[in-house]
């Protein structure tokens, strides 16, 4: 089942439109997303990161991870790894503002 924006536009279409209207805010970054980003299902948050210019999205935090997005019910292991590697973190709300 497809996700929609608050005004009824299919989310995938809205993300592609925004991709062309906004600068690539995550240009070249390796981004890891943990937990649930409100408004996204499955891998839609990862797709949004790519559309915002992320070079790649990862399932685990490493020394090469440039940014960890912390969603609802975030995994403790990823938070611990981000702390260990001094990886910058942002909340899901901050992520939504970037994309």
BARODO-34333 format. One record per atom (N, C-alpha, C, CB): residue number from 1; atom name; x, y, z. Coordinates in Angstrom, 2 decimals. Atoms other than C-alpha are relative to their C-alpha. Glycine has a CB too. Example, Ala and Ser with C-alpha at 12.3 -4.5 7.8 and 13.67 -1.06 7.14 Angstrom:
# BARODO-34333
@resi:1, name:N, east:0.89, north:-1.19, up:0.00
@resi:1, name:CA, east:12.30, north:-4.50, up:7.80
@resi:1, name:C, east:0.90, north:1.20, up:0.00
@resi:1, name:CB, east:-0.99, north:0.03, up:1.25
@resi:2, name:N, east:-0.82, north:-1.19, up:-0.06
@resi:2, name:CA, east:13.67, north:-1.06, up:7.14
@resi:2, name:C, east:-0.77, north:1.09, up:0.73
@resi:2, name:CB, east:0.41, north:0.46, up:-1.42
# end
This chain:
# BARODO-34333
@resi:1, name:N, east:0.84, north:-1.17, up:0.00
@resi:1, name:CA, east:0.00, north:0.00, up:0.00
@resi:1, name:C, east:0.89, north:1.25, up:0.00
@resi:1, name:CB, east:-0.96, north:-0.01, up:1.22
@resi:2, name:N, east:-0.79, north:-1.22, up:0.14
@resi:2, name:CA, east:1.37, north:3.41, up:-0.99
@resi:2, name:C, east:-0.29, north:0.99, up:1.13
@resi:2, name:CB, east:-0.26, north:0.66, up:-1.35
@resi:3, name:N, east:0.16, north:-1.05, up:-1.01
@resi:3, name:CA, east:1.93, north:6.23, up:1.48
@resi:3, name:C, east:-0.33, north:1.32, up:-0.71
@resi:3, name:CB, east:1.28, north:0.14, up:0.88
@resi:4, name:N, east:0.40, north:-1.27, up:0.57
@resi:4, name:CA, east:0.50, north:9.70, up:0.90
@resi:4, name:C, east:0.36, north:1.15, up:0.93
@resi:4, name:CB, east:-1.50, north:0.01, up:-0.29
@resi:5, name:N, east:-0.24, north:-1.19, up:-0.80
@resi:5, name:CA, east:1.28, north:13.22, up:2.07
@resi:5, name:C, east:-1.32, north:0.44, up:0.62
@resi:5, name:CB, east:0.63, north:1.14, up:-0.85
@resi:6, name:N, east:1.22, north:-0.46, up:-0.67
@resi:6, name:CA, east:-1.19, north:15.11, up:4.25
@resi:6, name:C, east:-1.03, north:0.58, up:-0.96
@resi:6, name:CB, east:0.36, north:1.04, up:1.04
@resi:7, name:N, east:0.96, north:-0.54, up:0.96
@resi:7, name:CA, east:-2.76, north:16.68, up:1.14
@resi:7, name:C, east:-0.38, north:-0.99, up:-1.11
@resi:7, name:CB, east:0.56, north:1.25, up:-0.61
@resi:8, name:N, east:0.44, north:1.06, up:0.91
@resi:8, name:CA, east:-3.24, north:13.36, up:-0.66
@resi:8, name:C, east:0.94, north:-0.33, up:-1.14
@resi:8, name:CB, east:-1.27, north:0.37, up:-0.56
@resi:9, name:N, east:-0.96, north:0.30, up:1.07
@resi:9, name:CA, east:-0.22, north:13.41, up:-2.98
@resi:9, name:C, east:0.76, north:-1.27, up:0.36
@resi:9, name:CB, east:0.98, north:1.19, up:-0.22
@resi:10, name:N, east:-0.80, north:1.19, up:-0.30
@resi:10, name:CA, east:1.51, north:10.02, up:-3.27
@resi:10, name:C, east:1.40, north:0.41, up:0.47
@resi:10, name:CB, east:0.09, north:-0.93, up:-1.25
@resi:11, name:N, east:-1.27, north:-0.38, up:-0.60
@resi:11, name:CA, east:4.65, north:10.19, up:-1.12
@resi:11, name:C, east:1.16, north:-0.12, up:-0.98
@resi:11, name:CB, east:0.26, north:-0.87, up:1.22
@resi:12, name:N, east:-1.10, north:0.18, up:0.95
@resi:12, name:CA, east:6.95, north:8.82, up:-3.83
@resi:12, name:C, east:0.03, north:1.16, up:-1.00
@resi:12, name:CB, east:-0.14, north:-1.35, up:-0.74
@resi:13, name:N, east:0.07, north:-1.11, up:0.95
@resi:13, name:CA, east:5.75, north:11.52, up:-6.25
@resi:13, name:C, east:0.45, north:1.30, up:0.67
@resi:13, name:CB, east:-1.44, north:0.16, up:-0.55
@resi:14, name:N, east:-0.39, north:-1.21, up:-0.73
@resi:14, name:CA, east:6.16, north:14.25, up:-3.61
@resi:14, name:C, east:1.51, north:0.05, up:0.21
@resi:14, name:CB, east:-0.72, north:0.06, up:1.35
@resi:15, name:N, east:-1.45, north:0.04, up:-0.21
@resi:15, name:CA, east:9.73, north:13.12, up:-2.85
@resi:15, name:C, east:0.75, north:0.32, up:-1.28
@resi:15, name:CB, east:0.43, north:-1.37, up:0.54
@resi:16, name:N, east:-0.66, north:-0.28, up:1.28
@resi:16, name:CA, east:10.69, north:13.19, up:-6.53
@resi:16, name:C, east:-0.15, north:1.48, up:-0.36
@resi:16, name:CB, east:-0.58, north:-0.88, up:-1.12
@resi:17, name:N, east:0.22, north:-1.41, up:0.28
@resi:17, name:CA, east:9.14, north:16.66, up:-6.92
@resi:17, name:C, east:0.92, north:0.85, up:0.86
@resi:17, name:CB, east:-1.48, north:0.38, up:0.25
@resi:18, name:N, east:-0.85, north:-0.76, up:-0.92
@resi:18, name:CA, east:10.98, north:17.97, up:-3.85
@resi:18, name:C, east:1.48, north:-0.13, up:-0.37
@resi:18, name:CB, east:-0.22, north:-0.46, up:1.43
@resi:19, name:N, east:-1.38, north:0.22, up:0.41
@resi:19, name:CA, east:14.22, north:16.44, up:-5.14
@resi:19, name:C, east:0.44, north:1.02, up:-1.04
@resi:19, name:CB, east:0.17, north:-1.42, up:-0.55
@resi:20, name:N, east:-0.33, north:-0.95, up:1.06
@resi:20, name:CA, east:14.08, north:18.78, up:-8.12
@resi:20, name:C, east:-0.13, north:1.45, up:0.48
@resi:20, name:CB, east:-0.90, north:-0.22, up:-1.20
@resi:21, name:N, east:0.24, north:-1.35, up:-0.49
@resi:21, name:CA, east:12.97, north:21.81, up:-6.07
@resi:21, name:C, east:1.00, north:0.44, up:1.06
@resi:21, name:CB, east:-1.39, north:0.10, up:0.54
@resi:22, name:N, east:-0.88, north:-0.32, up:-1.13
@resi:22, name:CA, east:15.47, north:21.64, up:-3.19
@resi:22, name:C, east:1.43, north:-0.41, up:-0.29
@resi:22, name:CB, east:-0.48, north:-0.68, up:1.28
@resi:23, name:N, east:-1.39, north:0.42, up:0.16
@resi:23, name:CA, east:19.25, north:21.48, up:-3.00
@resi:23, name:C, east:0.22, north:-1.36, up:0.68
@resi:23, name:CB, east:0.96, north:1.05, up:0.59
@resi:24, name:N, east:-0.34, north:1.31, up:-0.57
@resi:24, name:CA, east:20.85, north:18.13, up:-2.15
@resi:24, name:C, east:0.61, north:0.20, up:1.38
@resi:24, name:CB, east:0.98, north:-0.78, up:-0.94
@resi:25, name:N, east:-0.45, north:-0.31, up:-1.35
@resi:25, name:CA, east:21.07, north:18.67, up:1.61
@resi:25, name:C, east:0.88, north:-1.08, up:0.62
@resi:25, name:CB, east:-1.19, north:0.22, up:0.88
@resi:26, name:N, east:-0.82, north:1.10, up:-0.54
@resi:26, name:CA, east:22.67, north:15.27, up:2.29
@resi:26, name:C, east:1.07, north:-0.42, up:-1.00
@resi:26, name:CB, east:-0.88, north:-1.20, up:0.36
@resi:27, name:N, east:-0.91, north:0.30, up:1.10
@resi:27, name:CA, east:25.03, north:15.47, up:-0.69
@resi:27, name:C, east:1.25, north:-0.74, up:0.44
@resi:27, name:CB, east:0.40, north:1.28, up:-0.69
@resi:28, name:N, east:-1.21, north:0.79, up:-0.21
@resi:28, name:CA, east:27.65, north:12.74, up:-0.59
@resi:28, name:C, east:0.13, north:-0.70, up:1.33
@resi:28, name:CB, east:1.14, north:0.86, up:-0.17
@resi:29, name:N, east:-0.11, north:0.58, up:-1.34
@resi:29, name:CA, east:26.93, north:11.60, up:2.97
@resi:29, name:C, east:-0.45, north:-1.46, up:0.04
@resi:29, name:CB, east:-0.81, north:0.81, up:0.98
@resi:30, name:N, east:0.45, north:1.35, up:-0.32
@resi:30, name:CA, east:26.66, north:8.03, up:4.22
@resi:30, name:C, east:-0.93, north:0.14, up:1.21
@resi:30, name:CB, east:1.22, north:-0.99, up:0.31
@resi:31, name:N, east:1.02, north:-0.22, up:-1.02
@resi:31, name:CA, east:23.45, north:8.03, up:6.28
@resi:31, name:C, east:-0.54, north:-1.34, up:0.50
@resi:31, name:CB, east:-1.15, north:0.86, up:-0.56
@resi:32, name:N, east:0.63, north:1.17, up:-0.62
@resi:32, name:CA, east:22.12, north:5.43, up:8.71
@resi:32, name:C, east:-1.27, north:0.49, up:0.69
@resi:32, name:CB, east:0.98, north:-0.71, up:1.02
@resi:33, name:N, east:1.27, north:-0.36, up:-0.63
@resi:33, name:CA, east:18.50, north:5.53, up:9.86
@resi:33, name:C, east:-0.37, north:-1.11, up:0.96
@resi:33, name:CB, east:-1.12, north:0.22, up:-1.06
@resi:34, name:N, east:0.41, north:0.98, up:-0.98
@resi:34, name:CA, east:17.43, north:3.80, up:13.05
@resi:34, name:C, east:-1.38, north:0.37, up:0.53
@resi:34, name:CB, east:1.03, north:-0.10, up:1.16
@resi:35, name:N, east:1.34, north:-0.25, up:-0.48
@resi:35, name:CA, east:13.88, north:3.44, up:14.24
@resi:35, name:C, east:-0.94, north:0.37, up:-1.13
@resi:35, name:CB, east:0.01, north:1.10, up:1.04
@resi:36, name:N, east:1.07, north:-0.32, up:0.95
@resi:36, name:CA, east:10.72, north:4.65, up:12.53
@resi:36, name:C, east:-0.06, north:1.52, up:-0.19
@resi:36, name:CB, east:-1.37, north:-0.55, up:0.49
@resi:37, name:N, east:0.15, north:-1.42, up:0.32
@resi:37, name:CA, east:10.60, north:8.02, up:10.77
@resi:37, name:C, east:-1.48, north:0.22, up:-0.31
@resi:37, name:CB, east:0.93, north:0.44, up:-1.21
@resi:38, name:N, east:1.44, north:-0.21, up:0.21
@resi:38, name:CA, east:7.00, north:9.28, up:11.04
@resi:38, name:C, east:-0.32, north:0.40, up:-1.44
@resi:38, name:CB, east:-0.51, north:1.05, up:0.96
@resi:39, name:N, east:0.43, north:-0.30, up:1.36
@resi:39, name:CA, east:5.22, north:9.35, up:7.70
@resi:39, name:C, east:0.60, north:-0.90, up:-1.06
@resi:39, name:CB, east:0.31, north:1.39, up:-0.32
@resi:40, name:N, east:-0.65, north:0.89, up:0.95
@resi:40, name:CA, east:7.45, north:6.72, up:6.07
@resi:40, name:C, east:-0.26, north:-1.45, up:0.36
@resi:40, name:CB, east:1.50, north:0.28, up:-0.05
@resi:41, name:N, east:0.16, north:1.44, up:-0.19
@resi:41, name:CA, east:6.95, north:3.00, up:5.60
@resi:41, name:C, east:1.16, north:-0.71, up:-0.68
@resi:41, name:CB, east:-1.37, north:-0.51, up:-0.56
@resi:42, name:N, east:-1.05, north:0.81, up:0.61
@resi:42, name:CA, east:9.49, north:0.30, up:4.81
@resi:42, name:C, east:1.28, north:0.78, up:-0.21
@resi:42, name:CB, east:-0.47, north:-0.55, up:-1.33
@resi:43, name:N, east:-1.26, north:-0.69, up:0.29
@resi:43, name:CA, east:12.52, north:1.77, up:3.08
@resi:43, name:C, east:-0.20, north:1.39, up:-0.58
@resi:43, name:CB, east:0.83, north:-0.83, up:-0.96
@resi:44, name:N, east:0.27, north:-1.32, up:0.56
@resi:44, name:CA, east:10.88, north:5.08, up:2.12
@resi:44, name:C, east:0.91, north:1.08, up:0.58
@resi:44, name:CB, east:-1.44, north:0.37, up:0.23
@resi:45, name:N, east:-0.90, north:-1.00, up:-0.59
@resi:45, name:CA, east:13.06, north:7.06, up:4.56
@resi:45, name:C, east:1.38, north:-0.09, up:-0.67
@resi:45, name:CB, east:0.13, north:-0.21, up:1.53
@resi:46, name:N, east:-1.27, north:0.16, up:0.70
@resi:46, name:CA, east:16.17, north:5.59, up:2.89
@resi:46, name:C, east:-0.09, north:0.60, up:-1.40
@resi:46, name:CB, east:0.40, north:-1.49, up:-0.07
@resi:47, name:N, east:0.20, north:-0.57, up:1.33
@resi:47, name:CA, east:14.76, north:6.53, up:-0.52
@resi:47, name:C, east:0.02, north:1.52, up:0.07
@resi:47, name:CB, east:-1.33, north:-0.49, up:-0.61
@resi:48, name:N, east:0.01, north:-1.45, up:-0.18
@resi:48, name:CA, east:14.16, north:10.06, up:0.76
@resi:48, name:C, east:1.42, north:0.52, up:0.21
@resi:48, name:CB, east:-0.89, north:0.39, up:1.19
@resi:49, name:N, east:-1.40, north:-0.40, up:-0.22
@resi:49, name:CA, east:17.79, north:10.24, up:1.93
@resi:49, name:C, east:0.75, north:0.03, up:-1.33
@resi:49, name:CB, east:0.70, north:-0.96, up:0.99
@resi:50, name:N, east:-0.64, north:0.02, up:1.31
@resi:50, name:CA, east:18.97, north:9.24, up:-1.56
@resi:50, name:C, east:-0.44, north:1.20, up:-0.83
@resi:50, name:CB, east:-0.32, north:-1.30, up:-0.75
@resi:51, name:N, east:0.51, north:-1.13, up:0.76
@resi:51, name:CA, east:16.73, north:11.86, up:-3.14
@resi:51, name:C, east:0.53, north:1.33, up:0.52
@resi:51, name:CB, east:-1.52, north:0.01, up:0.03
@resi:52, name:N, east:-0.60, north:-1.21, up:-0.58
@resi:52, name:CA, east:18.24, north:14.44, up:-0.77
@resi:52, name:C, east:1.52, north:0.02, up:-0.20
@resi:52, name:CB, east:-0.33, north:0.09, up:1.50
@resi:53, name:N, east:-1.41, north:-0.01, up:0.38
@resi:53, name:CA, east:21.68, north:13.53, up:-2.14
@resi:53, name:C, east:0.93, north:-0.95, up:0.72
@resi:53, name:CB, east:0.50, north:1.32, up:0.18
@resi:54, name:N, east:-0.86, north:0.93, up:-0.72
@resi:54, name:CA, east:22.96, north:10.85, up:0.26
@resi:54, name:C, east:0.71, north:-0.93, up:-0.98
@resi:54, name:CB, east:-0.81, north:-0.81, up:1.03
@resi:55, name:N, east:-0.78, north:0.89, up:0.86
@resi:55, name:CA, east:25.73, north:8.82, up:-1.34
@resi:55, name:C, east:-0.45, north:-1.45, up:0.21
@resi:55, name:CB, east:1.50, north:0.14, up:0.30
@resi:56, name:N, east:0.50, north:1.34, up:-0.31
@resi:56, name:CA, east:24.46, north:5.71, up:0.44
@resi:56, name:C, east:-0.69, north:0.03, up:1.35
@resi:56, name:CB, east:1.15, north:-1.04, up:-0.02
@resi:57, name:N, east:0.57, north:0.22, up:-1.33
@resi:57, name:CA, east:22.37, north:4.51, up:3.33
@resi:57, name:C, east:0.52, north:-1.34, up:0.48
@resi:57, name:CB, east:-1.58, north:0.04, up:-0.03
@resi:58, name:N, east:-0.57, north:1.21, up:-0.57
@resi:58, name:CA, east:23.67, north:1.88, up:5.68
@resi:58, name:C, east:-0.92, north:-0.56, up:1.07
@resi:58, name:CB, east:1.41, north:0.27, up:0.57
@resi:59, name:N, east:0.78, north:0.66, up:-1.05
@resi:59, name:CA, east:22.13, north:-0.60, up:8.09
@resi:59, name:C, east:0.71, north:0.07, up:1.35
@resi:59, name:CB, east:-0.25, north:-1.46, up:-0.38
@resi:60, name:N, east:-0.78, north:-0.06, up:-1.23
@resi:60, name:CA, east:24.93, north:-0.19, up:10.64
@resi:60, name:C, east:0.85, north:1.25, up:0.04
@resi:60, name:CB, east:0.89, north:-1.25, up:0.13
@resi:61, name:N, east:-0.87, north:-1.16, up:-0.20
@resi:61, name:CA, east:26.92, north:2.70, up:12.07
@resi:61, name:C, east:1.45, north:-0.47, up:0.02
@resi:61, name:CB, east:-0.36, north:0.77, up:1.32
@resi:62, name:N, east:-1.44, north:0.31, up:0.01
@resi:62, name:CA, east:30.65, north:2.62, up:11.32
@resi:62, name:C, east:0.77, north:1.32, up:-0.01
@resi:62, name:CB, east:0.38, north:-0.89, up:-1.23
@resi:63, name:N, east:-0.82, north:-1.20, up:0.06
@resi:63, name:CA, east:33.54, north:5.04, up:11.15
@resi:63, name:C, east:-0.26, north:0.80, up:-1.27
@resi:63, name:CB, east:1.48, north:-0.37, up:0.08
@resi:64, name:N, east:0.29, north:-0.68, up:1.28
@resi:64, name:CA, east:32.37, north:5.90, up:7.61
@resi:64, name:C, east:-1.39, north:0.63, up:-0.02
@resi:64, name:CB, east:0.12, north:-0.98, up:-1.15
@resi:65, name:N, east:1.33, north:-0.57, up:-0.04
@resi:65, name:CA, east:28.84, north:6.87, up:8.66
@resi:65, name:C, east:0.09, north:1.48, up:0.35
@resi:65, name:CB, east:-0.90, north:-0.74, up:1.03
@resi:66, name:N, east:-0.08, north:-1.46, up:-0.21
@resi:66, name:CA, east:28.42, north:10.65, up:8.38
@resi:66, name:C, east:-1.14, north:0.53, up:0.86
@resi:66, name:CB, east:-0.01, north:0.71, up:-1.34
@resi:67, name:N, east:1.17, north:-0.51, up:-0.70
@resi:67, name:CA, east:24.98, north:10.95, up:9.99
@resi:67, name:C, east:-0.93, north:-1.15, up:0.39
@resi:67, name:CB, east:-0.76, north:1.02, up:-0.88
@resi:68, name:N, east:0.98, north:0.97, up:-0.48
@resi:68, name:CA, east:22.62, north:8.86, up:12.11
@resi:68, name:C, east:-1.30, north:0.73, up:0.25
@resi:68, name:CB, east:0.50, north:-0.73, up:1.28
@resi:69, name:N, east:1.34, north:-0.55, up:-0.21
@resi:69, name:CA, east:18.91, north:9.66, up:11.93
@resi:69, name:C, east:-0.68, north:-0.86, up:1.06
@resi:69, name:CB, east:-0.84, north:0.03, up:-1.34
@resi:70, name:N, east:0.61, north:0.73, up:-1.12
@resi:70, name:CA, east:17.15, north:8.71, up:15.17
@resi:70, name:C, east:-1.51, north:0.14, up:-0.06
@resi:70, name:CB, east:0.55, north:0.52, up:1.35
@resi:71, name:N, east:1.45, north:0.03, up:0.06
@resi:71, name:CA, east:13.53, north:7.74, up:14.67
@resi:71, name:C, east:-0.59, north:-0.58, up:1.27
@resi:71, name:CB, east:-0.46, north:-0.80, up:-1.20
@resi:72, name:N, east:0.69, north:0.61, up:-1.13
@resi:72, name:CA, east:10.92, north:6.37, up:17.05
@resi:72, name:C, east:0.47, north:-1.44, up:0.19
@resi:72, name:CB, east:-1.53, north:0.05, up:-0.21
@resi:73, name:N, east:-0.44, north:1.36, up:-0.34
@resi:73, name:CA, east:11.96, north:3.15, up:18.82
@resi:73, name:C, east:1.38, north:-0.31, up:-0.59
@resi:73, name:CB, east:-1.02, north:-1.03, up:-0.50
@resi:74, name:N, east:-1.35, north:0.15, up:0.55
@resi:74, name:CA, east:15.58, north:3.65, up:17.77
@resi:74, name:C, east:0.75, north:-1.13, up:0.70
@resi:74, name:CB, east:0.78, north:1.31, up:0.14
@resi:75, name:N, east:-0.79, north:1.10, up:-0.54
@resi:75, name:CA, east:17.97, north:0.75, up:18.24
@resi:75, name:C, east:1.14, north:0.48, up:0.89
@resi:75, name:CB, east:0.56, north:-0.83, up:-1.13
@resi:76, name:N, east:-1.04, north:-0.39, up:-0.97
@resi:76, name:CA, east:20.21, north:1.07, up:21.29
@resi:76, name:C, east:1.40, north:-0.27, up:-0.54
@resi:76, name:CB, east:-0.21, north:-0.73, up:1.32
@resi:77, name:N, east:-1.31, north:0.36, up:0.53
@resi:77, name:CA, east:23.09, north:-0.67, up:19.50
@resi:77, name:C, east:0.51, north:1.08, up:-0.95
@resi:77, name:CB, east:-0.07, north:-1.36, up:-0.71
@resi:78, name:N, east:-0.42, north:-1.03, up:0.94
@resi:78, name:CA, east:23.15, north:1.95, up:16.73
@resi:78, name:C, east:0.34, north:1.30, up:0.73
@resi:78, name:CB, east:-1.09, north:0.25, up:-1.05
@resi:79, name:N, east:-0.29, north:-1.21, up:-0.79
@resi:79, name:CA, east:23.02, north:4.77, up:19.27
@resi:79, name:C, east:1.35, north:-0.14, up:0.70
@resi:79, name:CB, east:-1.12, north:0.25, up:1.05
@resi:80, name:N, east:-1.29, north:0.24, up:-0.65
@resi:80, name:CA, east:25.94, north:3.21, up:21.17
@resi:80, name:C, east:1.16, north:0.10, up:-1.00
@resi:80, name:CB, east:0.01, north:-1.39, up:0.67
@resi:81, name:N, east:-1.05, north:-0.05, up:1.02
@resi:81, name:CA, east:27.95, north:2.80, up:17.96
@resi:81, name:C, east:0.24, north:1.44, up:-0.46
@resi:81, name:CB, east:-0.39, north:-0.88, up:-1.21
@resi:82, name:N, east:-0.15, north:-1.41, up:0.40
@resi:82, name:CA, east:27.26, north:6.42, up:16.97
@resi:82, name:C, east:0.81, north:0.76, up:1.04
@resi:82, name:CB, east:-1.38, north:0.66, up:-0.19
@resi:83, name:N, east:-0.76, north:-0.65, up:-1.07
@resi:83, name:CA, east:28.59, north:7.53, up:20.34
@resi:83, name:C, east:1.46, north:-0.42, up:-0.06
@resi:83, name:CB, east:-0.60, north:-0.35, up:1.38
@resi:84, name:N, east:-1.37, north:0.52, up:0.07
@resi:84, name:CA, east:31.65, north:5.29, up:19.99
@resi:84, name:C, east:0.78, north:0.63, up:-1.16
@resi:84, name:CB, east:-0.02, north:-1.52, up:-0.16
@resi:85, name:N, east:-0.66, north:-0.53, up:1.18
@resi:85, name:CA, east:32.44, north:6.65, up:16.49
@resi:85, name:C, east:-0.13, north:1.52, up:-0.10
@resi:85, name:CB, east:-0.56, north:-0.66, up:-1.24
@resi:86, name:N, east:0.23, north:-1.46, up:0.04
@resi:86, name:CA, east:31.46, north:10.26, up:17.35
@resi:86, name:C, east:-0.77, north:0.42, up:-1.26
@resi:86, name:CB, east:1.33, north:0.75, up:0.06
@resi:87, name:N, east:0.82, north:-0.26, up:1.18
@resi:87, name:CA, east:28.89, north:10.13, up:14.55
@resi:87, name:C, east:-1.08, north:1.03, up:0.35
@resi:87, name:CB, east:-0.65, north:-1.30, up:-0.52
@resi:88, name:N, east:1.06, north:-0.97, up:-0.25
@resi:88, name:CA, east:26.63, north:13.19, up:14.36
@resi:88, name:C, east:-1.38, north:-0.66, up:-0.11
@resi:88, name:CB, east:0.12, north:1.18, up:-1.00
@resi:89, name:N, east:1.36, north:0.54, up:0.02
@resi:89, name:CA, east:22.97, north:12.44, up:15.06
@resi:89, name:C, east:-1.01, north:1.13, up:-0.16
@resi:89, name:CB, east:-0.29, north:-0.81, up:1.29
@resi:90, name:N, east:1.12, north:-0.92, up:0.08
@resi:90, name:CA, east:19.71, north:14.15, up:14.20
@resi:90, name:C, east:-1.28, north:-0.79, up:0.28
@resi:90, name:CB, east:-0.07, north:0.71, up:-1.41
@resi:91, name:N, east:1.29, north:0.65, up:-0.25
@resi:91, name:CA, east:16.12, north:13.42, up:15.16
@resi:91, name:C, east:-0.73, north:-0.20, up:-1.31
@resi:91, name:CB, east:-0.86, north:0.84, up:0.98
@resi:92, name:N, east:0.82, north:0.22, up:1.20
@resi:92, name:CA, east:13.54, north:12.18, up:12.69
@resi:92, name:C, east:-0.62, north:1.32, up:-0.46
@resi:92, name:CB, east:-1.11, north:-1.03, up:0.28
@resi:93, name:N, east:0.58, north:-1.31, up:0.35
@resi:93, name:CA, east:11.94, north:15.65, up:12.83
@resi:93, name:C, east:1.02, north:0.87, up:-0.73
@resi:93, name:CB, east:-0.51, north:0.73, up:1.28
@resi:94, name:N, east:-1.06, north:-0.77, up:0.67
@resi:94, name:CA, east:15.27, north:17.28, up:11.89
@resi:94, name:C, east:0.26, north:-0.55, up:-1.39
@resi:94, name:CB, east:1.29, north:0.00, up:0.84
@resi:95, name:N, east:-0.17, north:0.64, up:1.30
@resi:95, name:CA, east:15.66, north:14.75, up:9.07
@resi:95, name:C, east:-1.09, north:0.46, up:-0.96
@resi:95, name:CB, east:-0.03, north:-1.54, up:0.15
@resi:96, name:N, east:1.11, north:-0.43, up:0.85
@resi:96, name:CA, east:12.22, north:15.65, up:7.74
@resi:96, name:C, east:0.16, north:1.45, up:-0.45
@resi:96, name:CB, east:-1.33, north:-0.17, up:0.73
@resi:97, name:N, east:-0.23, north:-1.39, up:0.37
@resi:97, name:CA, east:13.16, north:19.32, up:7.78
@resi:97, name:C, east:1.11, north:0.12, up:-1.06
@resi:97, name:CB, east:0.37, north:0.82, up:1.24
@resi:98, name:N, east:-1.10, north:-0.03, up:0.97
@resi:98, name:CA, east:16.35, north:18.57, up:5.79
@resi:98, name:C, east:-0.45, north:-0.43, up:-1.39
@resi:98, name:CB, east:1.13, north:-0.89, up:0.46
@resi:99, name:N, east:0.40, north:0.51, up:1.31
@resi:99, name:CA, east:14.63, north:16.64, up:3.06
@resi:99, name:C, east:-1.16, north:0.77, up:-0.53
@resi:99, name:CB, east:-0.34, north:-1.48, up:0.07
# end
